[in-house]
Amino acid sequence: MRTSTLSKIALPAIAALLLLPISHAQSATQSDTSAAPALWKINCPGVPNVPMTSDAEQSMPLQIVAALKCGEEVTVLDNTEGYTARIKNADGQTGYVAAMYLKKLSAPKRTQRAKSAALANGVSRWEEGAPGCDQFMNNGRLVESLTVNGVTVQVSLHDSGWKLRANVAIANESPGSIGIDPSKFILDEVGAHGRPLFYQDPEELAKNVTHQVLWTETTAGPANVPSQSSSAVINATNIDYRASAVPTVSAPNYLVQHQSAEDDAVRKQGKQTLVNTAEQIRALALKSGAIEAGSKVSGAVWFERGKNPRQLMLRIPIENQMLEFPLSFKQ
């Protein structure tokens, strides 16, 4: 009886001892995979390459696994401050290299991606202070900036007294390309007597050009527009952007290049003919086409001018999303 009892106790204990190294190995493996190893490169001034050996001591004759080129990136798996460090090269080979030939790479700077604005039923509306919504001054003119799913659209609206002109910049930080078509942009007057202000083809403008097409008399500021239908926004409050709007600076200014080109065209316009002004219209107009990932475009889009423009909504379709910008002119 006593022998049988001891056997029952001893067998599980022996099994536990036998399994203990395996548990340690599993724990070590889990620890290795949980921590992302730092990247290093081979630094070998004066020699063409550095040997990676299968043994940490690098005893003679050398048991070479691979010859590492200068500048080659490697992953350090174990570096206990000894003579050698255990590494892995780009081909997945592991071995040991003298620590003196290793140089740690500085961590790449991460660019902070702008927050995305809220999207409801495929529509996102600019709202002061909301995530993904910014505003800033560009050459004395207020710009509304809206970021949705990596795509940033920035607009400023100007009244020339003849046409309304939207300066628009689009930056694509999404994974794929996006398509734009300015003729699909929509500008509406909102309120009891609201109506659409139709897109103006820049080619037609160029044919019937007037100096006023580039001159700016007034610039629109943001408008507090409720989220109800256009029939319910009669009492939307006008905001004089020069006095009330508080610019935010978290969004880059993608309009600056276009604004500089436009200002230069306006400065020269007084000395130029209407033919030259037509050429400027064609050059400054926002073009249809694809915007590749990491690219940006900017340009002007013209619209019909209402008799007394006050509360307006500019809608810009980007793929299957609609971005809305409420704007107002102080009368």
LINMO-V770160 format. One line per field, one symbol per residue. ss: DSSP state (~ for helix, > for strand, _ for the rest). phi: phi as a letter, one per 20 degrees, with the letter a starting at -180 (. if undefined). A space follows every 50 residues. Layout:
ss=???
phi=???
//
This chain:
ss=_~~~~~~~~~~~~~~~~~~~~~~~~~~~~~~~~~____>>>>______>> >>>__________>>>>>>___>>>>>>_____>>>>>_____>>>>>~~ ~>>>_______________>__>>>_______>>>>>>__>>>>>>>>__ >>>>>>>>>____>>>>>>>>>_____>>>_~~~_>>>>______>>_>> _~~~~~~___~~~____>>_>>>>_____~~~____>>____________ _____~~~~~~~~~~~~~~____~~~~~~~~~~~>___>>>____>>>>> >>>_______>>>>>>>>__>>>>>>>>___
phi=.fffffffffffffffffegffffffffffffffefffeccfdcfncfbc fddedfflfeffefeadeefnfecdeebcemefcceccefenfdrccfff edcfeffffeeffffeffcclmccdfbgnegmdcbbeclncfdeccdcln dddcccdcdendcecdecccdddefcfcdcbgfefcccfdpfdfbfdfgd fffffffdfcgffdfdeccfdfcedfeffffddfegefceffddfdfdcf efeeeffffffffffffeffddefffffffgffeffefqedfgndbcbrd cdcgdffbfceccedceclecdddcfcbdfe
//
